[in-house]
């Protein structure tokens, strides 16, 4: 079963739980002449989605997938229903933080070689939508013990793999990692890779800016 456009819309989002369902159906969905934007990402994107929606109000209708995007394996399993029938003009997407997580086995949830293969497959599927694609680099992971307890690898290794793919495919890169790094200590929650509200707002400013830069000048109503 395919998700319809309205089931993908998010008005607010709180915690970073993969099983948590978003609130749906903003009233402005019936507006015409606005670009349609889809955000695909992990719990970091859950935090910056509401302020991005506010920043682009009147310029674009911004939706995000109705779940935590998780690792690339979850993306492969769910990409069809996530894309639904939205006829997207622009897709801003990321996978990485969950891929590089170390599991109890001592291996990462998705090892680097598989991450590259999975990400290439997902990129090819996204390209079939004919939407403008923007890749968001995986945001920083603090050193030391995290709360709740997690064991993560080095995000730079996975960002390097992703950057290679995006450059080969001519996809715009939104370097959120480099953007937030100078203020990361100030903006993230203590002992946590997630962000304070000010941090989510800070990321949202960059996301909204790059989305608006790449929106079509005029959008014909696709309904």
N, C-alpha and C positions, 0 to 999 in steps of 0.2 A: 504494500500500500504506500502511495506517495504522500508526502506531507504537502498540504496546500500552503499558499503564501501566508495566510493568516496564522496558521499554526506555528510559523517560524518567528513571528514578531515577538520582541521582548521589550517590555516597558521598564521593568526593574529586575535586578538580580542581586542576590546577596551572597551566600556561601559558595565555596568551591567544591561542591559535591557532585561527583559524576552521575549520581542517580537523581539529583534534584531536578525538578521540572520548572521551566520558566513560566512566568505569567505571559499571556498571549494577547494578540489582537488589539493593537493601538487603533483608535478611531480614525487616525489620519490615513489609514490604508486605502480609503476610498478616494483620496486625492489623485488627480491625474496630472500628467506632465512632469512628475518627479522621477529622478533616477532611482533605481532599485539596487540596494547595496546589501550584500550578505557578508557577515563576519563569521569566520570559522577559526576556532582557537580553543585554548584551555581555560582554566579558571582566571588567568590574567585577563583574558578578553571579556570574561563575565564581569569583571570589575570596571573595565573602561567602556563597555557597551552603552550604559545609560547616558553618561556625559557625551559620548559621540553622537548619540541620537539627538540630544538637546542642541549640540553645536551645529548639526546639519539639518535641523528642523526647517522645513520650507525649501530646502535644497535637494534633499534625498530622503527616501524612506529606508531606514537602516534596520535590518533584522540580523539575528544571529542564530546559529543552530540551537536546537532546544535541548542541549546537553553539554557536558564537558567534552571537548573534542578528543581528549586523551592522546594515546600514542597513534602512530600512523596505522597500526593494525585496526584500531577502532575506526579510523577514517575510511579504510578500505571496506570495512563491513557496513558502513552507514552512509557513504557518500551519496548514493542514489536518492535515498529518502531525504537527506539533508538538502540536496539541491532542489528536490521537489519540482514544482512547476512555476517557480518564481520569475523566470525570464530575467535573470540578473544582468544588470549593466556593469557592475563591478563586484569583485569578490576579494576581500582582504583576508588572508589565511595564514595559519601557522600550525605546525606540529613540532615537538621537540622535547619539551620538559619531561613529558611522561615516557618518551622513548628512551631517554638517557638515564632513567632511574634504575638503580641497582636493586635487584630482587633478592629473595632469600637464597637463591641458587648461587649467588655471586656474579651472575651475568646481568647485563642490562635488559630492561624490558624489551627493547628492540636494539640489537647490536648495530654498530655503524654501517656495515655493509647492507644489512636488511633495511635500515633506515633510508639509505640512498635509493635502494630499489623500490621501496614502498612509496617514497616521496615522488619519484619519477612517474610512477603509475598514477598517483593522485593528481599530479600536475597535468598529465595528458588528459585525464578526465575533466579537469577544470577547464582546460583549453577548449574542449568540445562545446562548452557553454557559449563561447564567443564573448564572454564578459572580459572586461579589463581586469587583469590579475595583479595583485600586490601581495608580495610575501612579507610577513613580519618576522624579523629575526627574534629568536628566543631570548627572553629577558634574563638578566643576571640571576645567579643562584648564590646566596651568601655562603661563606665558609663556616664550618663548625656544625654543631648539633642543631637540627631544625625542630620546630614544634608545630604540628605533631612530628614525631620522629620519622625522618626520611633519609634515604641514602642516595644522593644524586651524583652524577658524573660531571664532567666539565662541559658546559654548554657551548664553549667555543669550538670544540671538535665538531659538534653537530651543526652549528651555525656555518662553519666552513664548508661542510658537505652541502648544505642547503644553498649557500651563496653560489657555489659552483654550478649547481643545477639551474638556478634562476638566471644566472648570466648566460648560460648556454641557450636557454629558452627565451631570452629577452624579456624576462619578467621583472617588473619594478621591485626593488628591495626597500622596505621600510625598516631601517636599522634601529629598532627600538632598544636593542641592547646598548649600542653606542650612545643613543639619545639619553637614556635614563642613567647610565653608569655614573656620570659626575655627581648626581644627586641621589644615588641609590641608597646610601646609608641613611640619608634623611627621610626618604620617602617610603621605604619598605617597612613592614612590621618587624619588630625584633625577633630574631631567630626564625624568620619565616621568609619564603620567597614571594609572598603576596604583599599587596600594597595597602598603605593607609589611604583613606579617601583622597587626600591631596596627591598621592602618587597615582591613583587611577585617573584623576583629573589631568595630571601632567601627561600621562601616556595618551589620554584621549585627545588632548590638544594636538599632538603629533599625528595620531591616526586620522582625526578629522581633517587636518591640514593636507595630508597627502592624498586622502580620498577626494577631497574637493578639487585638488589640483588635477586629478585624472578623471573626473566625471565628464561625460559628454556635455557639450554646450547646450544641446536641446535634446529632449527625449520624447519620442512619439509614444502616445499612450498604447500600451501593449495588451490591454484587456480585450 
